[in-house]
Amino acid sequence: MIYYSFLSNPVNGRFVGFQNYIELINNNVYRLALGNTALFTLISVPSIILLSLLVALLLNKNMYYKEKLKASFIIPLVVPVASIILFFDLLFDTRGVLNNFLTRMGGNPIDWLNSNWSMLAIIIIFIWKNIGYNIVLFMAGLAKIPTEYYEAASIEGANSLQKFLNITIVYLSPTMFFVLVISIINSFKIFKEIYLLAGEYPHRRIYMLQHYLNNMFIKLEYNKLVTSAILFALIIYISLFLLFKLQRKIGRDINW
Amino acid sequence: MRKIYITIFTMILAIIMVFPLIITITNSFMGDQEVLGNYETVKSGEVAQTEKYINFQIIPERATLYQYYNVLVVKNKYIKMFWNTTFIVLPLVLGHVLVASSAAFAFSKLKFKYKDTLFFLYIVVMLMPFQVTLVPNYLILDRLNLINSYQSIILPGIFSAFGVFLLKQFMDGIPNECIEAAAVDGCNTFQIFYKIVLPLCKEGIAALTILFFIENWNMVEQPLVFIKDINKYPLSLYLSNVNHFELGIAFASGVIYMIPMLLIFLYGEEYITEGIKHSDIK
């Protein structure tokens, strides 16, 4: 496959060096798709991590019906996207429920799926769908922190913010790292939701790298497909490699 | 008192999480007129001149099983698509559990050259989005003449890396002494595998089966590329092309489609959480 990326044509092609790569990087659609994927990952991953951490901390508190409430955060994980996509369709439509709410509050209706807001709509669906996974991981991580640490800190007069920063966050960092990796991987799977909601050619703000690859495949533009697939794989590989290196370094610092 | 406040707050969040499901389920019990009446402004297709917006209606005015009757009896294409999904997913999951458990055993308990490198490659491939590995997959399937058949989805699925990785995590938890003791008692490798390792990671296998089932029940990308014949589509893909006048049917078939998943959730929630916890990369 790497070999193909250097040919003018996968079938009986001649060797063209890096020409495919240069053409690809100068391609506007490709750059749009790459930029959208990067933007989506950079916004959605931190927000899902933050939200799931907050919910996990909340669920760790004393409350009634704890197990039942916890379950309702995990349910979206098992429900097929296709089954509830109609709900989101009706929610985000120009004449949809969300705009109904907005106009009643005195705001202006937004064309959710055909404007720059579409990114926000997709991020909301992403968080709804995947938050359960992170919550389970965070709760498992929280359960591993010995309660003695908190007791000792209380005796020494630490307030709850100090306890949170110096105990919870520090000892949660291995979990945090894994949640980060999983969230990044899940963010690359968003194609499914966008495709079901908006088809092969959604609004340009949510035209992802996966759409580009998929459409190059349909159009039989194999050299673009192969080249961009390799670049995509390379980007993922390098960012994961850097993340793992970072984790080793942090892991040594806190001696966990 | 504080406990009550926390419960109420969490409950509100929980309701937001299950709201899409509730709407889908309750709306599936509405007759055609009611569904279309509620959502007609959205789905009429033309640019509406009116300043009307739709609203979700939670409780049907007149509950009816009409849509289900439609899906199950009158328009059998939905139910056919449902079976399409089943025919793809069942062999896929069964095959994958078989392959993955033996591969995980090898990676976890046997010694061979380049084991770590090979396992690392496995993980890297697992982390790649489907579209990245599309070309090599397609070329191989094309060479084998499997495009447009279910094997084109099932075969790559069976050999996916997910289960190998997950089961290795479970098997790493089995102490090596167990295995050495069995070897001393005269078990060969195969006997060790199915008499000792497999029974000990029953929980892991259950978790894998459930998680992989859920993942594949939700598949969109593979059939989109490998299946050309729309009659062979799984329901997940077909539901996105639902006609505007079939909203009621779409709700009902969406509900039918998620019932197996909800049942799995009801009976296997602990395996789901166990599986997720073990997917920790170290």
Chai-1 contact restraints between the chains, C-beta under 6 A:
chainA,res_idxA,chainB,res_idxB,connection_type,confidence,min_distance_angstrom,max_distance_angstrom,comment,restraint_id
A,M1,B,V135,contact,1.0,0.0,6.0,A-B,restraint_1
A,M1,B,P136,contact,1.0,0.0,6.0,A-B,restraint_2
A,L58,B,T10,contact,1.0,0.0,6.0,A-B,restraint_3
A,K61,B,I6,contact,1.0,0.0,6.0,A-B,restraint_4
A,N62,B,K3,contact,1.0,0.0,6.0,A-B,restraint_5
A,M63,B,K3,contact,1.0,0.0,6.0,A-B,restraint_6
A,M63,B,I6,contact,1.0,0.0,6.0,A-B,restraint_7
A,M63,B,T7,contact,1.0,0.0,6.0,A-B,restraint_8
A,Y64,B,T7,contact,1.0,0.0,6.0,A-B,restraint_9
A,L69,B,T10,contact,1.0,0.0,6.0,A-B,restraint_10
A,L69,B,A14,contact,1.0,0.0,6.0,A-B,restraint_11
A,S72,B,A14,contact,1.0,0.0,6.0,A-B,restraint_12
A,S72,B,M17,contact,1.0,0.0,6.0,A-B,restraint_13
A,S72,B,V18,contact,1.0,0.0,6.0,A-B,restraint_14
A,F73,B,M17,contact,1.0,0.0,6.0,A-B,restraint_15
A,V78,B,I214,contact,1.0,0.0,6.0,A-B,restraint_16
A,V78,B,M261,contact,1.0,0.0,6.0,A-B,restraint_17
A,V78,B,F265,contact,1.0,0.0,6.0,A-B,restraint_18
A,V79,B,M258,contact,1.0,0.0,6.0,A-B,restraint_19
A,P80,B,W217,contact,1.0,0.0,6.0,A-B,restraint_20
A,P80,B,N218,contact,1.0,0.0,6.0,A-B,restraint_21
A,P80,B,S236,contact,1.0,0.0,6.0,A-B,restraint_22
A,P80,B,Y257,contact,1.0,0.0,6.0,A-B,restraint_23
A,P80,B,M258,contact,1.0,0.0,6.0,A-B,restraint_24
A,V81,B,N218,contact,1.0,0.0,6.0,A-B,restraint_25
A,A82,B,S236,contact,1.0,0.0,6.0,A-B,restraint_26
A,A82,B,L239,contact,1.0,0.0,6.0,A-B,restraint_27
A,S83,B,G254,contact,1.0,0.0,6.0,A-B,restraint_28
A,S83,B,Y257,contact,1.0,0.0,6.0,A-B,restraint_29
A,S83,B,M258,contact,1.0,0.0,6.0,A-B,restraint_30
A,I84,B,P20,contact,1.0,0.0,6.0,A-B,restraint_31
A,I84,B,T24,contact,1.0,0.0,6.0,A-B,restraint_32
A,L86,B,A250,contact,1.0,0.0,6.0,A-B,restraint_33
A,F87,B,P20,contact,1.0,0.0,6.0,A-B,restraint_34
A,F87,B,I23,contact,1.0,0.0,6.0,A-B,restraint_35
A,F87,B,T24,contact,1.0,0.0,6.0,A-B,restraint_36
A,D93,B,V42,contact,1.0,0.0,6.0,A-B,restraint_37
A,R95,B,T41,contact,1.0,0.0,6.0,A-B,restraint_38
A,R95,B,V42,contact,1.0,0.0,6.0,A-B,restraint_39
A,R95,B,Y53,contact,1.0,0.0,6.0,A-B,restraint_40
A,R95,B,I54,contact,1.0,0.0,6.0,A-B,restraint_41
A,V97,B,N55,contact,1.0,0.0,6.0,A-B,restraint_42
A,V97,B,F56,contact,1.0,0.0,6.0,A-B,restraint_43
A,N99,B,Y53,contact,1.0,0.0,6.0,A-B,restraint_44
A,N100,B,Y53,contact,1.0,0.0,6.0,A-B,restraint_45
A,N100,B,N55,contact,1.0,0.0,6.0,A-B,restraint_46
A,Y133,B,I276,contact,1.0,0.0,6.0,A-B,restraint_47
A,V136,B,T273,contact,1.0,0.0,6.0,A-B,restraint_48
A,V136,B,I276,contact,1.0,0.0,6.0,A-B,restraint_49
A,A140,B,K277,contact,1.0,0.0,6.0,A-B,restraint_50
A,F178,B,D280,contact,1.0,0.0,6.0,A-B,restraint_51
A,F178,B,I281,contact,1.0,0.0,6.0,A-B,restraint_52
A,I185,B,L127,contact,1.0,0.0,6.0,A-B,restraint_53
A,F188,B,P129,contact,1.0,0.0,6.0,A-B,restraint_54
A,K192,B,V220,contact,1.0,0.0,6.0,A-B,restraint_55
A,L196,B,S240,contact,1.0,0.0,6.0,A-B,restraint_56
A,Q210,B,Q131,contact,1.0,0.0,6.0,A-B,restraint_57
A,L213,B,Q131,contact,1.0,0.0,6.0,A-B,restraint_58
A,N214,B,Q131,contact,1.0,0.0,6.0,A-B,restraint_59
A,V226,B,V135,contact,1.0,0.0,6.0,A-B,restraint_60
A,A229,B,V132,contact,1.0,0.0,6.0,A-B,restraint_61
A,F232,B,V132,contact,1.0,0.0,6.0,A-B,restraint_62
A,A233,B,M128,contact,1.0,0.0,6.0,A-B,restraint_63
A,A233,B,V132,contact,1.0,0.0,6.0,A-B,restraint_64
